[in-house]
Amino acid sequence: MGATSRVTRLLLAAVLASAAVVAGLTQANADQENQQIVGGSRASIADHPYVVYLTTAEGFQFCGGTLVDDNKVITAAHCTAGKQPADVVVVAGREDKESGAGLASPVRQIWVHPEFTNVRSGNDVSVLTLTQRVQYAPLPLPSKDDADIYRAGQPGLVLGWGRVAADGQPSRYLLRAGVPIMADPDCTKSYPAYQPTTMVCAGLPQGGVDTCQGDSGGPLVVDGKLAGITSWGEGCAAPGKPGVYTRLAVYRDVLEDQV
């Protein structure tokens, strides 16, 4: 991934499909970090009804998200910074991106954490308010006391429709993968910019399983709660380079005001 976000490479790919789309998206994401599911397997939307994906008005999928209420979606700030509500559509209940299943809802309001500047500085969290209420079960938010979900070794689950390899294509289908929570000192060793107060990382020391481009904004689920938001990393599934996620419990108070 280098110094680009887990949405940037997908945006570059969109050049072939729509120059107009790229022009609108590249500016907002130029300085972000990259992320999609590598080393994963097919997942059922029935088992994970809370996971959604974000598209442009033209239908290009560029990020993921998580339903936390019937009209509220949590995603990454770098997915929505600089965008207007009309620029984003949220697709819920659709496992296969080429099917007509589920519901595609326009967005009524976008909230981006006011202190967000770039993914390496933290605060990579955004809340979308949908124009339509959906009937899919949301995922609970963690509380500030949920310290155990960030304990090293805890099994985490990531989901998304992103690339299946660093230089591969986005997945047509929802994918899932298991990634253990890593200790903060190991994360700092991998990334000097890592901030343990607002971030958590997850992955295998040898690599092979990770989120990748297009998975940004999607969920890191631990113990049945939305522990993190796919945020950034370097490469996809590279040894010693785990995925970095927004540590969502830290933002519980500010999110309650939005959700």
N, C-alpha and C positions, 0 to 999 in steps of 0.2 A: 503494500500500500504506500510505502514511502511517507511523504508528508501530505497525503490527500485523504479525504474522508471516504467512508464506505458507501457514499453515494456518488462520488465524483466520476468513477470509471463508467458507471451506467449512464451518467449524463453525457459523457463523451460519446458513448455508443449511440446516443439519440441523435447525433449529428446526421447519421445516415437516414434516420426516419423523419426528422423534422428540424430544420435549421431554426425555425422560429421558437420551438420548444427549448432548444439548447440555449438560445440567446437569453431567454427568461430565467433559466435555472442556473446557468454557470456562474453568474455574478454572485448569487447568494451562497454558493457552495465552494467557491474557488479555493478558499483557505482551510477547508475542513479535512477531516481524516476519513479513510475509507472503511466499509463493512458489508457478507452473505453466508449461507450455510455451506461449509465445506466438510466433507466426511459425514454427512447426515443421511437421513432416510425419509421416505414419504410419511407425512403426518395427516391425520384426519381432522378436518375442521370441526367435526362433531365432538372430538375429544378436546379441542382447543378453540372453542367458539369465540373467545375473547380476542384472538389475534386478527388483525386487519392489515390492509396495505393501502398506501397512499399513491394516487396517480395525479398527473396533470389533468387539466380540462380536456386534453386530447386523448387521454387514456394511457399515457406512459407511466408505468409503475416505477417509482424511484425510492421509496422508503417503506418501512413497516410501522406498526403502532399497536396499541393495546386498549381495548375497551375497559374503562373503569366505572362506567355508568351507562345508562341506555342512550345517552347522547354526548358522552365525553370520551375522548381518545387521548391517551398520553403517547407522545412520540419524542424524538430528539429535536432540540432547538435548531440544530444545523440543517434539519430537513425543512424547516418552515421559516427561518429568519429571512426577512425581506419579501416574503410572499403576502399576497392578499387572499382573503377567503375564497374568492372566485378562481384562484390558481390551483386549488387543491380539492380533490374528491376522495372520500374514504370508502373503500370497498370492504364490506363485512360479510361473513358467511360464505365466502367463495374460496374453495380449496384449489380449484383449477382456474388459472387466470383467463383461460380461453373459453370458459363456460359462462352461462348467464345466471348462475346460481347466486343466491344471496341478495344483497342490497348495496347499491352505490349511492351514497348520500353526499350532497354538497356540504360545504363547511360554512357555518354562519359566523364564527369568530375564531381567531387565532391568538393565543397568548404565548409569548416567548419569555422565558425568564429574563428579567430586566438587566441582569448582570452578565448575560451570555455575550461573549465576544468570539470565541473559537473553541473547538473541542478540547484542546490541551489546557485551556484555562478553566474548564469545568462549567457547571451550571447548564449542562446540555439537556434541557428539559423544556417541553412545550405541551400545551393543552389545546386540543381542538374541540370546539362545540359544533355538533352536527345540526343540520336543519331538520333532520328526521330522527325520530327515536327508533332504536333497533331492538329486536327481541332476542338478542344473543347474550348469554350469561357473561357478565364482566369478571375481571380478575381483581381480587382484593389488593389494596395497597398495604405495604408494610407499615408498622408503627415505628416510632423512634426507639422503642424498646426492643425491637426485633434484631438484636445484635447477633444472635446465633445464626441467622441466615447468611451472614457474611463471614462465618468461621471457615478457615482454610480446610478444604476437603469436602465441604458441603456439595452435594450433587446439584448442578444447575441445568436448566433446560433452555435452549435457544431455539427460536422458530423464525422462519422467513422464506421469502421467495427470491433471495439474492443469488449471486453467482455460486456455482458449485466448484469453482477453482479460481485462483487469482486472475487468470487470463481467460476464464471460461465464460459461458453464457448464463444469464439469469435462469432460474428454474421456472418452469411452467406451473409446477405444483408446489404446495406448501411442504416445506421440509423441516425436520427437527433434528437436534443433536444434543448429546449430553456433554457438558463441560464442567469440571469441578472448580469451585472457588479457589483462587490462589492466595497465598499469604502476601500481605502488603509489601514486606521487604523484597520478595521475589518480583513483584510487579514493578517496584522502584528500580530494581536491577535491570529489568527489561526496558523500562521507559523512565528516564530521569525526570520527565515532566509529570509523571504520575502523582496524583494528589489523593492520598488515602482518605481524607475527610469527605471528599465528594465523589470519589470514583471507587470502583471495585473491578478487579480483572479475573478472568476465568479462562481456563484452557488446560492443555496438556503440555508438560515441559518439552516433549518431543514433537509437538505440533500435530498436524493431521486432522484436527477437528476445530472448527472456528466459524464465526460469522464472517461475512465478506461483503463486497460491494452490493448495495441494494437492500441489505438487512438493517441498515441504520434505522433507529427509532423503534425497532421491534423489541419484544420482551426477553429478559433474562428471568426465568421463573425458578424460585427456590422455595420449597416447602409450601407450594400452592399460592405463593404471593408474588407480586411484581417487584422483585428485588432490584432489577436494573433495567436500563435502556441501552440498547446497542449504540455505542458512541464512536469509538475510534480504535486504531491499531496500526501496525505496520505489516504490510503483506496480508496474506490470508492463510492461516494454519501453518505459518512458518515456525520452526523450532525456536523456542525462547522468546516468541512474540505473541503472547496471548491477546485475546480481545479485551478491550477496556469498555466498561459500562458505567453509566451514571448510577451512583449509589442512592437509590430513590428514597430510602427511609429518612435521609437527611432533609429532604424537601417536603416531608409530610405536612408541616404547618402551612407552607405557601400553597401547596396543592389543594388543601382543604378549602382554601379561599376560592380556588378555581373550579373545584369538582364538587 
